[in-house]
Amino acid sequence: MEDTVSSLERYKKMFAESRDLGQQMRKESEIDDDYFHGYQWTAEERRILRERKQPDHVFNRIRPAVLGTLGVIKQGRTDPRAYPRNPQDEDSAEVASKVLRYIADEQQWDDKRIRGGQDYLISGWTAIEIGVDASKRITAEAISWEEFFFDQRSRREDFTDARFMGVARWVYADDLAAQFEIEPDKIAGVFEEALSDTFEDRPKDAQSNWVDRRQRRVLAVMMYHRHGAEWRRCLFYAGGILEEGPSPYVDGDGNPACGIEAQACFVDRENNRYGIVRDMRGPQDEINKRRSKLLNLLNNRQVQASNELAMNTDADEVRKEASRPDGVLPVGWQPVALNDLTGGQFSLLQEAKDEIERYGPNPAVLGRSGESSSGRAQLVRQQAGLTELTVIFGGLEQWELRVYRAMWSRARQFWDEPQFIRITDDDGAAEFVGINQPINGPAQVIMDPATGMPTIMPTVLGYENQLAELDVDITLDTVPDTANIAQEQFQALVDLARSGVQIPPQILIEASSLPKKREIIEKMSGDSEEGQQAAQEAAQAKEMAMAGQMAEIEETKSKAAKNNADAEASKAGSIIKAFEAGMNSQAV
């Protein structure tokens, strides 16, 4: 009991340490998140603007910059690829690649990596837990940046030097009690002993809140932590430890591993994480405030006294007339020229806009440049425009690579039974791949222990595509957005075909962007039922045509023979007539 209590206190202390040391960092990340969502004026600033009668509009340039970067990440799709470590493992590498594609498709990884990329760019870090459910299905559970906590002494962007990391979430007490069979009195005691009372949906920093009396919720913490060289996993709340022990997941060497893969965008010397929004806040504030100031200057004329007659007019009445679009200034007053002031404000406003544009993808990267219609030229411009974002994209790619390797480790560890997985290629065709399939040998007669009778059982010689035995290296293949280049290449093939180069129609259809082109190719090649039927009909039509041609040839031959015979008979008749005429003349 004492060990359990001491462990619980140690775990709570580790969580509290992360929360307290990261208090300021998380506050800044919350501000970054507010700026992305358009909450860019403080309450005090809005109050001052109302007193000045200035507008408090928000011209959000941060959201398009972040979404544009996410769009580039979305277009630059990555595919997992396994490479063999030995020459005889080439088939194994292909199976491993298909397994990773299956897991990624089932878990909708492409959408989750975009959501993780958004946290990565805004708050400064992203995390996901790669685990296995009760049915041995590999899961990828995204972790909100607000619920993720970690060792604040960690300095690396990939958190590989962190001593612990985990997730803290509010859960209803009755749900927790039902899931882990906790006695009701023990749960009730936690609420009675707690000193804090909160109804916040997320665990806030600088608060030792473990329970929520109003909603009857408790703060449940799942944490991976190092114990020497071993990773351990625990689940606890204020009332006790629910689970504890070595991590259920292993790495490629079979050692217990952390189930969470995390990545930070930037890390300063105080180990604080932050994203690209941090540098955008200054220019964004300047845009909002200068726009507000300029609009106020343009809508409200400033006036000054021009002579001594101005003393006869109330200054408040002059201000009212000056603020009206059709106001008439009293005698002795004249407008103040503000050209220099407004011009300077406009120049600084444009400079702030130009500055914030640098933090997002430029028009060439987004495909908005009209300098050339060539797809290859556009790709070159995009690559040049992504130079400043290369480090940011590199961090996300490293995180994604570790996620795929964790998926492969879970598959090798937990997929030990024969099964088939279904994958879909780029053209929508389904393919079934068998893994852990037994290779049966000759049958043998053995005694059935249940019945005591002899029975015939097949001999298993081995297993095909046994994941636990596959030895491969996992890498990422980056697939850029090459739609324009593909269209350009297709047009080149069409031009070659028009110029007389013999290019099979199947090649042209394969290179095109036609929908259902695989079905078209199958019908042309005769692989499908419709194609086979069409091929049979074509063959029959061809046979009939050939038979007709042969009949015409035979008829022509017979006519020619008859004509020849008639010609010979006519010739012979002429000779006979001549001979008879000669004989008759001699007789006379």
Secondary structure, DSSP 8 states (H G I E B T S, - for coil): -HHHHHHHHHHHHHHHHHHHHTHHHHHHHHHHHHHHTT--S-HHHHHHHHHHT--------HHHHHHHHHHHHHHSEEEEEEEESSGGGHHHHHHHHHHHHHHHHHTTHHHHHHHHHHHHHHTSEEEEEEEE-TT--EEEEEE-TTTEEE-TT--STT-TT-SEEEEEEEEEHHHHHHHHT--HHHHHHHHHH-------SS--TT----EETTTTEEEEEEEEEEETTEEEEEEEETTEEEEEEE-S-B-TTS-B--SEEEEESEE-TT--EE-THHHHHHHHHHHHHHHHHHHHHHHS--EEE-SGGGGGS-HHHHHHHHHSTT----TTEEE---HHHHHHHHHHHHHHHHHHHTTS--TTTTT---S---HHHHHHHHHHHTGGGHHHHHHHHHHHHHHHHHHHHHHHHH--S-EEEEEE-TTS-EEEEEESEEEEEEEEEEE-TTT-SEEEEEEEEEEET-GGG--EEEEEEEE---HHHHHHHHHHHHHHHHTT----HHHHHHHS--TTHHHHHHHHHT-SHHHHHHHHHHHHHHHHHHHHHHHHHHHHHHHHHHHHHHHHHHHHHHHHHHHHHHHHHHH-
